[in-house]
Amino acid sequence: TMPFLPCLKKKKSPVPLGKNIFQKHTPPIQQNYQALLEKCLKDKCLFTDDNFPADNSSIGTGVLLKKLPQNLQWKRPHALHKSPVFYAANRKQLDLCQGLVENCWFLAALEALTFHQDILAAVVPQNQSFERKYAGIFHFRFWHFGEWVDVVVDDRLPVTEAGELIFVSSVYKNVFWGALLEKAYAKLYGSYEDLQIGRVSEALVDFTGGVNTRIKLAAAPPDLWDILTRATYSRSLMGFSFTSVSLSSMQTTKVLKNGLVAGHAYTVTGIRKVTCQYGPENLVRLRNPWGKIEWKGDWSDSSYKWELLSPKEKILLRKNKEDGEFWMSLQDFKIHFVDLVICKLTPDLMSQEDGKKWMYSLKRGRWVKGSTAGGSLRCCNGTFWMNPQYWLNVLPAEDSKRSLSSCKVAISLMQKYSSKHRNRAPHLFIGFSLYKYQESNRKLPPAFFTRHQPNKHQVFLDEREVTQDFHLEPGVYVIVPSTLQPQQESEFILRVFSRKHVLR
């Protein structure tokens, strides 16, 4: 029987993390947190960050400026509350409220992170305070294009004339870690406006460096329940998006009659197989990061379906309160949601025991006009061979029963933003092809690609990252990453995640 996973119980430190992944920081803007902190303490002054100034240039240049309240001010938490605190570790849920920026995707990913307090503490260093060694400076860590970076911010936050935060705030008015984390994330991507509209999959990767698997729920595999179960046990983070069937209804109202919010991101917080009077039912527990507005259908807080369970199970599962968390059947989950994203942690963030079972490789590359920007096969211009090539040797895992059994391999291709502002340059369409090959010591010639079709390929998408899971027999493969159109330039990183392989 399926064990009870009611809410992916949060633990202070569920398992020891692997090797320290945060020893080397390469900030996009070189700022040393410790040195700046000590200088401010020595000079007895509060830190002022000239790289992300307290003015409209840090907010943005477009739509968001029009939403701003009159007489906007920038104030430090000590001016907003008599006893501000950085982080409240005893809270059971995220307890953050979305502000003017439409970044529910960011909050949904954070919600998933709260179930892994050790990883959250890596992103949000806990030894920060408004009392001890306070100098108006804070720092946060994000995985940014292949490496962990340390982002420094001052604690001046945009507020209304009445002193209300206009962007992310906490349910508890004296808690400020969420507002400061959002500010650091905005600095990483150029401005607050650059956090408008995004994918929960992107934020999950930025918080963990993990490798995503995306499942289109309209064409979900028959073993979806088993996939959810394995993801829960392996400490994977899960988020997903809900989109209204009708775009016109999405424009007129966001909250639909069934209680779901069109265009919104949610987090998976638990799964449970229950026994009803008519037989077993698979349930998924979800949370709206707003902390309110819930599903109103079967298995919602007020649903008659709870009467079909034993009294003990009903008491254990049913929580009849408006907290944004709710149950729904797996069937309804597949009908109403679009994408499920499962973010697999890299071995560094797994427990030491689990980390030994997996291999993770990363290679950096670049598409350059006239040199390595060959475009895709479908362009039929004969330049596909120009693209970079990478050799992947898939090896049978040591604990594999049969040396020829297929191995699960996740391949990810990520393009780098061409602008320091996340939303100012559109993504290129990117993808990759995979060829089975005998030799592994020379580049494939142009003639090879006219004679051979790829064994596997990833559909081209205009997204920051495309990822595909494959079942590959042990052997040598060639991965060819490319843009859809030739002569398009970008840096990229190629990542491979499997039980055992060599990538070069």
N, C-alpha and C positions, 0 to 999 in steps of 0.2 A: 504494500500500500504506500501511497504517496505520503511522506512525512509532512508534518504541519510546518508551513513557512508563513505564518500570519502576517508578519510585517518586516521581514528581513531584519531581525532585531539588531539594533545598533549596539556596538561594543566599543569601549574606549580604545582597545587595541586588539582586534580580533585575532591577528596572527602577526608574528614578527615579519617585517618587510625584509626583502633581500638586500643586496648591496646598496649603499647610500648613493642615490642618483642625483643628489643635489649638491655635490661637492664643487662642481664647476658651473658657474653661471656666466652666460654671455649675453648681457642685456642688449636689446636693440639700441638703447641709449645708455652709454657707459656711465652708470651711477653706482657707487659702492655704498650700500645701505649702512654698513657698520661704520665706515669712515665718516659719512655725512652725519650720522647720529652722534658720534663722539665729538665731532667739531661743534655741532649745535649745543650739546651739553656743556662743553668747555666754554663756549662763547655766551652761554645762557640766553640763547635765542631760539625761536621756533623756526623750523625748516620751511622755506618757500621754494617751490619747484618751478623754476623758470622754463623747464622743458614741457610743462603742462600747466600753463598759467590759469589763474582764477578769472577767466573772462570768456566771452562768447566763442573765441577761437577753439577752446577745448570742448565746447558743446556741439558745434557744427556750423554748417553754412546754409542749410536748406529748411526743410519742413519743420524740424524740431525747434528752430528759433521762433517760428510763428506760434508755437504752443506755449512758450515761456510766459510765466506770470509777469505782471508789471513790477517794477522795483525789485527785480531779482538781486539777491545778495549772496556772497560767499562767506560762510562762517565756519569756525572750528567747533567741534562737539562741545567743548567747555563753555561756549557761548550759547549753546542750544539746550543744555541740560546741566543741572547742578552736580550730578555724579555720573558722567558717561562711563560706560564699560566697553571694552573692545569686543569680547566674545563671551557668550553665556553657554558654558559647556553642558549644563544640565538640561537644556531644552531637548525635547523629543523630536521636534520637527523643525523645518527650516525657519519658519516664522518670519519670512521676509515678504514685503509687499512690493509689487511692481509700481514704478512711477510713470512719468511721461514717456519714457523710452519703451517701445514695443519689443521687449526682450524676454518674453516668457520662456523662450528656448534656453536662455542663459540660466534662468531660475530653475527650470525643470532639470537641467544637468546638475545644478548645485544640489537640488533635492536628492537626486540619485547618489550624490557624493556623501550626503549626511549618513548613509548607511555604512560608510567605510571611514570611520573617524581618523584612522591612521593616514589615509590618502588625503582627506580634507585638511589635516594638520600639515601635510607637506605643501599644499597649495596656500593655506592660510596659516602661517607660522603663529603658534599659540603664545609665544613669550612676548607679546606686544601688549602695551597697556597705556592708559591715560594717566597713570600715577607714577609707577616706577620707571625711571629713565625715559620719561615722556619729553619729546622735543618736537611734536607736531609732524613726525615722519613715520611712515609705515611701509611695509613691503609685502609682496605676494609673488607666488611662483606659478608660471604657466609653461606648458610645453608648446614651443613655437617653432614650427618648421624644422623639427628634428632634434631640438635641444631644449633643455630646461633653462628658462630665463627668469631673472629676478627683477621685478618691476617696482620701483620706488615711487611713492606719492606723498604729497603733504596732505594734511587732513582738512583743508578748506573745502567745504561742500556747498553746492548751490541750494539755496533755500528761498522760500517766499518771505514777504515782509513780516509775516507772523512767525517765522522761524521753522516752518514745515519743510522737510526735505522734498525736493521735487522729483528726484529719481528714486532708486531703490531705498527702502527704509525698513526698519524692523517693527514688528507688532509691539515690541517693548521699546518705548521711545528713547531709552538710554543706551541701547545696543547699536554699535556703529560698524561692525565688521562688514556687513553686507554692502553698505553704502561705499565703504572704502575699497572693498574688493571690486565693485562695479567701476569705480573710478580708475583703478589700476588696469582693468580689462579695457576700458575706454582709451586709456593712454596707449596701451599696447597696439590698439587698432586705429588710432588717430584721433578719435573724438567720441563723445557720447552718441552722436548721431550715427556713427559707424556700427553701433550695436543694434540699430533698428533692423528688425526682420532678419532671422537667421535660422539655422538648423540645430536642433538639439544634438545631432551627431557631431557637429563641429565643436561645440562647447565641451562635450564629453571627452573628445580627443585633446582639447586644450588643457583640460584639468588632469588628464591621466597619461597622455601619450599612447593611449591604447589603440587597438586596431578594430575598426567597426565592421559589423556585418549588418546589412540592411535587408529586411524581409518585407516585400510588398504583400500586405495582408489580403488583398483581393485574390492573390494567387499563392496563398500560404501553403507550405508543404504539409502533407498529412501528419507529419510528426511534430507539428508546432508545439504541442504540449511538452513533448520530450525535450525540445530545444529550450523552452522556457525553464524547465526543470534543471537542465545541465547548466544553463546560464546562471541560475540562482545559486547553485552549489559552487560554481567556480568564481564567485565574487564579481561576475561581470556586471556592468552598469547597464540599465535598460531605460530607454525613453522612446517616445513616439509622438506622432503628430496626428491631429484630427483636422480634416478639411471638409467644409460644407459641400454637399453635392452641387448646390447651386451657387455660383459666384455672386449672383444678384442678391440672394438672401444674406450672404456673408457681408455685403456692403451695407445692408439696411440694419441688420442686427447681428451681434456676435453670439449671443446666448440663444441657443435653439430650444424648442419646446421640450426636448428630451433632456435638457440640462447640460449638454455638451457645448463647448465653446468653439465656434468655427475658427479655423486657422490657428489653433492653440496647440501648445506642447504639454504633454503629461509625462509622469514618471510611473513605472511599475514598482510597487512597493511590496508585493507579495503574491503568492499563488497558493491554491488549496483545492484538493479534490474532496468534495463532500458527497455524502450518501443521502439522497432524497427518498421520499416514499416511492417514486417511480424509477429510481436507479441513480447511478453516479452522475455527478456534474462537475466539470472543471471550471473553477472560478479564478479570476485575475483581480488583484486589488490595485487600484490606480489612485494617483493623487494629482489634483489641480494645484500647481504651485502658488496660485492666488490664495489658497487656504480657505476657499469658499466656492460655491456654485458646483453642484454635484449632478451626476447621472440620476435620472428619474425612472428608469426602466426596471426590468427584472433584476433582482438582487440589490437594488438601491436600498438606502436606509429604511424606507417605508414600504418596501415591496412585500406582497403576500407570500412570496417564495420562501421567506424565512420560516414560515409555519410548517414547511415540508421537512425541516431538519429536526433532529433530536434536540430537546431543551438544552442539553449540555453544549452541543455544537453551536447552537444559536447564540447562547450567552458568550461563548468564546469568540465568535466572529463578528457578530452584529454590534456596531457602534452607532447608535442613532443620534448623531450630532453633526452640525454643519461645520466641518473642518476641512472640506475639500477632498477628503479621502472616501473612496467608495468601492464596492465590489460590482463586477458584472460577469456574465458568463463568457467563456472563451468564444462561443459562437457570436455573441453580440460584439465582442471585442474585434473580431475579424470583420464584421459588417461595418462598423462605425469608424474604425481607424484606418489610416492609409499606410503608414510606414512604421515598422518596429525596428529600432536600432539597438543592437547589442554590442556594447563596447568591451572587447576582451582586453584585460590588463596585460601588459608586457611582463616578462619574467622578473624585471626589477621590482615591480609592485606586487607580485604574487608573494605568497609565503615562501620561505626558503625551500620547503619540501616540494611545493608545486612548481616553483620556478625552475627547478632542475629538470623537469620533464619537458620543457619547451625551449625552442630556439627562436631568436628574433634577430633579424639582420636589416641594416639600413644602408642604402647607397644614394649618393647625391649625383645629380646630373643636370644637363641643360640642353634645351633645344635652341640652336643658333642658326639664323638665316644663312643659306648657302653652304651649310656644313652638316648640322645634325638635326635640322627641322624638316624632316622628310614627309610629314603628314601621314594620313592613314592609307591603308590598302584600297579603300573604296574610292579614293580620289583618282586612281588609275593614271597617274602621271609618271609612274616609274621611279619615284624618288623615295619610296618607303624604306629601301635598304639603307638610306642615309641615317636613319634614326639610331640612337644609342642601343646597344645590345648588352644583355646581362645573362650570365650563365648560372642556372640554378640546378644543383645536384641534389635531388630528393633521395634521402637515405631511409631505409627501414628503421623504425624506432627499435631500441634495444629490447624493449619488452613486447615487441610485435611477435605474434605466434607464427606468422608466415612472412618470409622475407619479400614475397612478391605482392602482398596485400596492399591495396591503395592507401595512401597517406593523405590526411586532411591538411591542406596548405591554404593559408590566407595570403593574398597578394594585394598590396595597397599602393596606389600612385597618387601623390599629392603635388599640386602646383603651388608655387609661391605667389603671393600677391605682388602685382607689378607696381602698386602704389603703396605708400605708407598708410593710406586710408583704405580700410577694408571694403567699403562700399563704392569706391570711385572708379574702379576698373573692373569690367565684367570678367567672369571666369571664361577661360578657353574651354572648348570641348576637348576632353582628354580621355584616353583609354589605353589598353595594351593588348598585345597578342602573345600567345604562348605556343612555342614549337617544340616538339619532341625531337631530339637530335642525338646522334651517336658520339660525335667528337665534342671536346670542350676546350680546344686550344686555339681556335681561330675564328675571326669574324665571318658571319655568313655572307656569301657574295650576293650581288644583285640577282643573279640567275636563280638562286635558291627560292626566292620569294615569288617568282613567276611560275615555278614548278610545284610549289607546296602551299597548301592552305593551312592556316594555323590550327593546331589541335584544340585550343581553347582561346577565347577572347573575352574581353570586357566591353560591354556596350559603351559607346562614347557619351559622356554626360558633361554638361557645363557646370560642374561643381568643383569645390576646392579639392575634394578627395574622392576617388573611386576605388572600391574594394570588392573583391570577389573571392568566395571560398571555392576551392577545387578539391576533388578527390583524384590524386595523381599516383600512378604506379611509380615505384622507385626508378630512378634513371636521370638522364641529363636533359634539361630543357633550356630553351633560350627565350627570355622575356624581352619584348620590343615595345617600350612605352612610346606613345606618339600623341600629337595633337590631331584633331580631325582634319584640319586644313594644313597644307604645307606652308613653310616659311613663317610660322608663328613662333615667337620666342618666349621662353619662360624657363626659370629654374624649376627643378622638381626633386622629390625624394621618392625612392622606391623602397618599400618595406615588405619583408616576407616573414611569416609567422607559422611555424610548424613544429612537429616533435623533433625532427632531425633533418638538417639540410646544410648545404654550403652555397653561398651566393657570392659571385664575383663578376 
